[in-house]
C-alpha cells in the first residue's frame, strides 16, 4: 500500500554509503566543536586580547548563529536546492565562518563569523547540518533500527567532541609560538585545525550521492509545510519543553564548566581539557546504553529517568568538598545525561510523518539552539559575581522540572512501534501501518 507504511524499499532509497558519509561528517564536525568549546574563550582572551566578558558574549553568539540558521534556513533552502546541495551550502558556511574566525583582526569580523551559523562553541550540535542529518537519517533506517541509528550518530558525535577537547591538553606538541603568515600567538593551531576540520566536513557532504534526495524529496518538503494539526500541537509543546531544557543546558556549556574548574579549583587548560574529554567520552558511551534501555522500557521512559538522575548529580556537583570528588560527580552525571539524546531524536521523528520531518527537525533544533544561547549570559554574570555554584544549581533544577513536565505531557501519546503503555511493541510477522508513512 503506497504511503501507508514504511517498507524495505523505503529504507533502501538512501544508500548505506551515504549514511556512513553523514556519520563521518558528524564525527569530523564534532571534533571541531569539541576543540572550540574548550578553547574559544582562551583564544579570544589570550590571542586576541578580548576581556573575559566579551569572550563569553561571543561564545553565546555562536549558539545564536547556529540556532537562527537552523530555525529559519533549513526548510526554505532544502525546498529550493534539495538535500544534497543544502548539505553543501551549510557545510560551506561552516568552512567560511572558520576561515573568517581564523583570519579575524577585529571584533566585527569575529561576530560576523560566529553569526554565520558555522562556528559552534557548545558541545550540543543544534545547527543546520544537524537538522538536515536528523531529518534524513530516519529514511535510511528501518523503523525498528531508528534508535540504534540515532545512538550511533550521537555516540560518534560525543566521542569526536571529546577527542577535540583533549587536543587542548597537548599544546606543546601542536602549538607553535608563531607561524610565517600570522603574528606570534599562543594558540594559532586551534583555528588551523578547526579550519582543516571544517573543510573536511564539506568534502564529506560533497561526496554524498544524488540518491539521498529520495529519502526526503523536495515535493515532500513542500507538503511538509502543511503540518497536520496533531503534529503542530506536538511541535508546539516540544518546542516549549526542549527550549526549557536547552536554556538550562546553556547555563552549563563547556566554557562555563571550564571557567568553574579554573576559578573554583585553580586548574590549568590541560586539566580542563582532560575533564571535558572524560565527560564527553562517557556522554557518548551513554548512547549505547540508550539502545538497551529503549528496547526494554520504551523511548519516553528512557529519555526521562536517567536524565532526571543526572540532574540531581548536577545540582550536587559544586558542593563536593574536593576537586576529585567534584570531577567524579560531574563524570557520573555525564554517563547518564545524554542517554536522552538519541531517544529524543527517535521519539520526535516517530511522532510526525515523513513529509513533516525536515520542518519539524529544523524548528526544534533551532528553538533549542536559540534557547541555549540565552543561558551562557546569566551563567557568566553569576560566575563573574563569585556565585560559582549557581549556574549548576539553577540548570539542574530547571532540567528536573523539564523531565517531569515532558513525562506528564507525553506519557499517553502513542509512538509508532510502541504499545499503548509506552513499551516497545512485540515483533509481528507483518508491519502495522502508521500515520503518514512514519
ChimeraX attribute file (.defattr): number of C-alpha atoms within 10 A of each C-alpha:
attribute: neighborCount
match mode: 1-to-1
recipient: residues
	/A:1	7
	/A:2	7
	/A:3	13
	/A:4	13
	/A:5	15
	/A:6	22
	/A:7	15
	/A:8	11
	/A:9	10
	/A:10	16
	/A:11	18
	/A:12	16
	/A:13	17
	/A:14	24
	/A:15	17
	/A:16	13
	/A:17	12
	/A:18	20
	/A:19	21
	/A:20	14
	/A:21	19
	/A:22	25
	/A:23	23
	/A:24	19
	/A:25	24
	/A:26	25
	/A:27	23
	/A:28	25
	/A:29	29
	/A:30	29
	/A:31	28
	/A:32	28
	/A:33	30
	/A:34	33
	/A:35	30
	/A:36	29
	/A:37	27
	/A:38	32
	/A:39	26
	/A:40	22
	/A:41	26
	/A:42	20
	/A:43	20
	/A:44	21
	/A:45	17
	/A:46	15
	/A:47	15
	/A:48	15
	/A:49	12
	/A:50	17
	/A:51	13
	/A:52	16
	/A:53	15
	/A:54	15
	/A:55	19
	/A:56	22
	/A:57	17
	/A:58	22
	/A:59	27
	/A:60	26
	/A:61	27
	/A:62	26
	/A:63	33
	/A:64	27
	/A:65	27
	/A:66	29
	/A:67	30
	/A:68	24
	/A:69	25
	/A:70	31
	/A:71	26
	/A:72	15
	/A:73	17
	/A:74	26
	/A:75	28
	/A:76	15
	/A:77	16
	/A:78	22
	/A:79	19
	/A:80	13
	/A:81	14
	/A:82	20
	/A:83	30
	/A:84	19
	/A:85	18
	/A:86	23
	/A:87	26
	/A:88	21
	/A:89	18
	/A:90	25
	/A:91	26
	/A:92	20
	/A:93	18
	/A:94	29
	/A:95	22
	/A:96	19
	/A:97	26
	/A:98	29
	/A:99	20
	/A:100	19
	/A:101	21
	/A:102	21
	/A:103	14
	/A:104	16
	/A:105	11
	/A:106	10
	/A:107	15
	/A:108	9
	/A:109	16
	/A:110	19
	/A:111	20
	/A:112	17
	/A:113	26
	/A:114	26
	/A:115	22
	/A:116	22
	/A:117	26
	/A:118	28
	/A:119	31
	/A:120	32
	/A:121	27
	/A:122	28
	/A:123	26
	/A:124	25
	/A:125	25
	/A:126	28
	/A:127	30
	/A:128	31
	/A:129	29
	/A:130	21
	/A:131	25
	/A:132	27
	/A:133	21
	/A:134	22
	/A:135	24
	/A:136	24
	/A:137	24
	/A:138	25
	/A:139	24
	/A:140	24
	/A:141	23
	/A:142	17
	/A:143	21
	/A:144	14
	/A:145	14
	/A:146	23
	/A:147	27
	/A:148	22
	/A:149	22
	/A:150	26
	/A:151	27
	/A:152	19
	/A:153	25
	/A:154	28
	/A:155	26
	/A:156	24
	/A:157	30
	/A:158	31
	/A:159	23
	/A:160	26
	/A:161	33
	/A:162	30
	/A:163	23
	/A:164	30
	/A:165	30
	/A:166	24
	/A:167	22
	/A:168	27
	/A:169	19
	/A:170	13
	/A:171	15
	/A:172	9
	/A:173	8
	/A:174	15
	/A:175	16
	/A:176	14
	/A:177	13
	/A:178	14
	/A:179	12
	/A:180	6
	/A:181	6
	/A:182	10
	/A:183	10
	/A:184	13
	/A:185	16
	/A:186	15
	/A:187	21
	/A:188	20
	/A:189	19
	/A:190	22
	/A:191	21
	/A:192	14
	/A:193	20
	/A:194	26
	/A:195	22
	/A:196	15
	/A:197	23
	/A:198	29
	/A:199	20
	/A:200	18
	/A:201	27
	/A:202	22
	/A:203	16
	/A:204	21
	/A:205	25
	/A:206	17
	/A:207	13
	/A:208	23
	/A:209	14
	/A:210	14
	/A:211	16
	/A:212	21
	/A:213	17
	/A:214	18
	/A:215	23
	/A:216	26
	/A:217	16
	/A:218	19
	/A:219	11
	/A:220	17
	/A:221	23
	/A:222	17
	/A:223	11
	/A:224	20
	/A:225	16
	/A:226	12
	/A:227	18
	/A:228	14
	/A:229	9
	/A:230	10
	/A:231	15
	/A:232	15
	/A:233	12
	/A:234	18
	/A:235	21
	/A:236	12
	/A:237	15
	/A:238	19
	/A:239	20
	/A:240	16
	/A:241	20
	/A:242	24
	/A:243	22
	/A:244	21
	/A:245	22
	/A:246	26
	/A:247	23
	/A:248	29
	/A:249	28
	/A:250	30
	/A:251	28
	/A:252	25
	/A:253	24
	/A:254	24
	/A:255	26
	/A:256	24
	/A:257	20
	/A:258	23
	/A:259	21
	/A:260	22
	/A:261	21
	/A:262	15
	/A:263	15
	/A:264	14
	/A:265	13
	/A:266	11
	/A:267	15
	/A:268	13
	/A:269	19
	/A:270	15
	/A:271	17
	/A:272	25
	/A:273	24
	/A:274	19
	/A:275	23
	/A:276	30
	/A:277	28
	/A:278	22
	/A:279	23
	/A:280	29
	/A:281	23
	/A:282	22
	/A:283	27
	/A:284	30
	/A:285	23
	/A:286	25
	/A:287	30
	/A:288	18
	/A:289	16
	/A:290	27
	/A:291	24
	/A:292	14
	/A:293	18
	/A:294	22
	/A:295	17
	/A:296	13
	/A:297	16
	/A:298	24
	/A:299	27
	/A:300	21
	/A:301	19
	/A:302	24
	/A:303	26
	/A:304	22
	/A:305	17
	/A:306	21
	/A:307	25
	/A:308	21
	/A:309	14
	/A:310	24
	/A:311	25
	/A:312	16
	/A:313	22
	/A:314	28
	/A:315	22
	/A:316	18
	/A:317	22
	/A:318	24
	/A:319	12
	/A:320	13
	/A:321	9
	/A:322	11
	/A:323	14
	/A:324	11
	/A:325	14
	/A:326	19
	/A:327	19
	/A:328	16
	/A:329	19
	/A:330	23
	/A:331	24
	/A:332	18
	/A:333	25
	/A:334	26
	/A:335	24
	/A:336	25
	/A:337	27
	/A:338	27
	/A:339	30
	/A:340	25
	/A:341	24
	/A:342	29
	/A:343	29
	/A:344	20
	/A:345	20
	/A:346	24
	/A:347	20
	/A:348	19
	/A:349	24
	/A:350	23
	/A:351	20
	/A:352	24
	/A:353	18
	/A:354	24
	/A:355	25
	/A:356	26
	/A:357	29
	/A:358	26
	/A:359	26
	/A:360	27
	/A:361	28
	/A:362	29
	/A:363	24
	/A:364	25
	/A:365	30
	/A:366	30
	/A:367	26
	/A:368	32
	/A:369	32
	/A:370	28
	/A:371	24
	/A:372	29
	/A:373	28
	/A:374	20
	/A:375	21
	/A:376	27
	/A:377	19
	/A:378	14
	/A:379	26
	/A:380	24
	/A:381	15
	/A:382	16
	/A:383	19
	/A:384	14
	/A:385	9
	/A:386	12
	/A:387	13
	/A:388	22
	/A:389	18
	/A:390	17
	/A:391	29
	/A:392	25
	/A:393	23
	/A:394	16
	/A:395	24
	/A:396	25
	/A:397	16
	/A:398	18
	/A:399	26
	/A:400	21
	/A:401	15
	/A:402	23
	/A:403	20
	/A:404	13
	/A:405	14
	/A:406	18
	/A:407	15
	/A:408	10
	/A:409	13
	/A:410	15
	/A:411	14
	/A:412	11
	/A:413	12
	/A:414	15
	/A:415	25
	/A:416	20
	/A:417	21
	/A:418	18
	/A:419	13
	/A:420	14
	/A:421	13
	/A:422	19
	/A:423	19
	/A:424	19
	/A:425	15
	/A:426	8
	/A:427	9
	/A:428	7
	/A:429	5
	/A:430	6
	/A:431	12
	/A:432	11
	/A:433	15
	/A:434	16
	/A:435	14
	/A:436	15
	/A:437	17
	/A:438	24
